[in-house]
Amino acid sequence: MYDLLVSKQPDVVSMLGKIRPWRGLDVIDLRAGTGRLACQLALEAHFVIALDQSSAMLEVATEKLEKMGLDNWNGRGYGGASSRKRL
């Protein structure tokens, strides 16, 4: 359901790229949710840290990033959420 809702949002990645290109940079995705933005950022960034309060959301993000074959990221929880660390 969450992915369906955020899929209706405008193309955030294109807008962010116009403000500040991130190719080759280390990036933090705050409130990463299911990884919609983190997945796209990881395609060009040097490294992405995806932060979210929900361990369930981070698990979905983890599945997506692993399915894409990306290894330049780390998912972390905050606010009491358990984290699944990936290096």
DRENMITI-955428 format. One record per residue: x, y, z of N, C-alpha, C in turn. Coordinates in steps of 0.05 Angstrom, whole numbers, plus 5000, padded with zeros to 4 digits. Layout:
// residues N
NODE   nc1   nc2   nc3  cac1  cac2  cac3   cc1   cc2   cc3
NODE     X     Y     Z     X     Y     Z     X     Y     Z
...
This chain:
// residues 87
NODE   nc1   nc2   nc3  cac1  cac2  cac3   cc1   cc2   cc3
NODE  5016  4976  5000  5000  5000  5000  5017  5025  5000
NODE  5038  5026  5017  5056  5049  5019  5068  5055  4991
NODE  5079  5034  4978  5092  5037  4952  5072  5049  4932
NODE  5047  5040  4933  5027  5051  4914  5023  5081  4919
NODE  5021  5089  4944  5018  5117  4950  5041  5134  4941
NODE  5066  5126  4947  5089  5142  4939  5094  5141  4909
NODE  5084  5121  4895  5088  5120  4866  5073  5142  4852
NODE  5054  5154  4865  5039  5176  4854  5052  5203  4858
NODE  5073  5204  4873  5088  5229  4878  5104  5236  4853
NODE  5111  5261  4850  5128  5269  4827  5155  5256  4828
NODE  5170  5258  4807  5196  5246  4805  5216  5262  4822
NODE  5218  5254  4847  5235  5268  4867  5264  5266  4859
NODE  5273  5244  4848  5301  5240  4840  5310  5261  4820
NODE  5294  5266  4800  5301  5286  4779  5303  5314  4792
NODE  5284  5320  4809  5284  5346  4822  5309  5349  4840
NODE  5315  5329  4855  5339  5330  4872  5365  5333  4856
NODE  5366  5318  4834  5389  5320  4817  5394  5347  4805
NODE  5373  5362  4801  5376  5390  4790  5386  5408  4812
NODE  5378  5403  4837  5387  5419  4859  5416  5413  4866
NODE  5423  5388  4869  5450  5379  4877  5455  5351  4866
NODE  5471  5349  4845  5478  5322  4835  5492  5306  4857
NODE  5486  5280  4858  5498  5263  4879  5516  5242  4868
NODE  5521  5242  4842  5539  5221  4830  5566  5221  4845
NODE  5573  5197  4855  5598  5193  4869  5599  5203  4898
NODE  5577  5214  4908  5577  5224  4935  5565  5203  4955
NODE  5570  5207  4980  5557  5192  5002  5531  5207  5008
NODE  5509  5192  5010  5483  5204  5013  5468  5191  5037
NODE  5452  5207  5052  5435  5196  5073  5406  5200  5064
NODE  5390  5179  5064  5362  5181  5058  5347  5179  5085
NODE  5338  5202  5095  5323  5202  5121  5294  5194  5116
NODE  5284  5177  5134  5257  5167  5131  5254  5152  5105
NODE  5272  5133  5100  5275  5119  5075  5251  5102  5067
NODE  5235  5095  5086  5211  5079  5080  5219  5053  5067
NODE  5206  5047  5045  5211  5022  5031  5234  5024  5010
NODE  5248  5046  5010  5272  5049  4994  5268  5060  4966
NODE  5245  5072  4961  5240  5083  4934  5263  5102  4925
NODE  5269  5121  4942  5290  5140  4936  5318  5127  4939
NODE  5322  5112  4960  5349  5099  4965  5357  5082  4941
NODE  5338  5067  4929  5345  5050  4906  5355  5067  4883
NODE  5342  5089  4878  5350  5106  4855  5376  5120  4861
NODE  5379  5130  4886  5404  5143  4893  5428  5125  4891
NODE  5424  5100  4900  5446  5081  4900  5457  5074  4872
NODE  5441  5079  4852  5451  5074  4825  5474  5092  4817
NODE  5475  5116  4829  5496  5135  4822  5514  5144  4845
NODE  5504  5142  4869  5519  5152  4892  5541  5133  4899
NODE  5561  5143  4913  5583  5126  4922  5573  5107  4944
NODE  5557  5118  4963  5546  5101  4984  5520  5115  4994
NODE  5500  5099  5002  5475  5109  5012  5470  5097  5039
NODE  5463  5114  5058  5453  5104  5084  5423  5110  5085
NODE  5407  5089  5088  5378  5091  5089  5369  5089  5118
NODE  5357  5110  5128  5348  5111  5156  5318  5111  5157
NODE  5307  5095  5175  5278  5095  5180  5272  5084  5207
NODE  5250  5094  5219  5242  5085  5246  5230  5057  5245
NODE  5219  5049  5222  5206  5023  5220  5224  5002  5209
NODE  5228  4981  5226  5245  4959  5217  5231  4944  5194
NODE  5204  4943  5194  5190  4930  5172  5195  4944  5145
NODE  5195  4971  5146  5200  4986  5121  5228  4981  5112
NODE  5247  4981  5131  5275  4976  5123  5279  4948  5111
NODE  5264  4929  5120  5265  4902  5109  5257  4902  5080
NODE  5236  4917  5073  5227  4919  5045  5248  4933  5029
NODE  5260  4955  5040  5281  4969  5025  5305  4951  5021
NODE  5311  4935  5041  5334  4916  5038  5329  4896  5016
NODE  5304  4885  5015  5297  4866  4993  5300  4879  4966
NODE  5291  4904  4963  5292  4918  4937  5321  4923  4929
NODE  5337  4933  4947  5365  4939  4941  5381  4913  4934
NODE  5376  4892  4949  5390  4867  4943  5381  4856  4917
NODE  5355  4858  4910  5345  4848  4885  5357  4863  4861
NODE  5364  4888  4866  5377  4904  4845  5407  4898  4843
NODE  5417  4882  4862  5445  4875  4862  5463  4897  4872
NODE  5452  4916  4887  5468  4939  4897  5480  4932  4924
NODE  5505  4940  4928  5518  4934  4953  5531  4959  4965
NODE  5525  4982  4954  5536  5007  4964  5516  5022  4982
NODE  5506  5007  5002  5486  5019  5019  5486  5006  5046
NODE  5473  5019  5066  5470  5009  5093  5443  5018  5103
NODE  5426  4999  5113  5400  5006  5124  5402  5007  5154
NODE  5392  5028  5166  5393  5031  5196  5367  5041  5207
NODE  5361  5030  5230  5337  5039  5245  5344  5060  5265
NODE  5324  5075  5274  5327  5094  5296  5302  5095  5312
NODE  5303  5107  5335  5279  5110  5351  5269  5083  5362
NODE  5287  5064  5367  5280  5039  5378  5276  5017  5357
NODE  5276  5024  5332  5273  5003  5311  5298  4986  5310
NODE  5294  4961  5306  5317  4944  5302  5328  4950  5274
NODE  5353  4947  5270  5365  4953  5244  5378  4928  5232
NODE  5377  4927  5207  5391  4906  5192  5414  4919  5178
NODE  5437  4915  5189  5460  4929  5179  5471  4914  5155
NODE  5478  4929  5135  5488  4918  5110  5513  4934  5102
NODE  5535  4920  5099  5559  4934  5091  5570  4922  5065
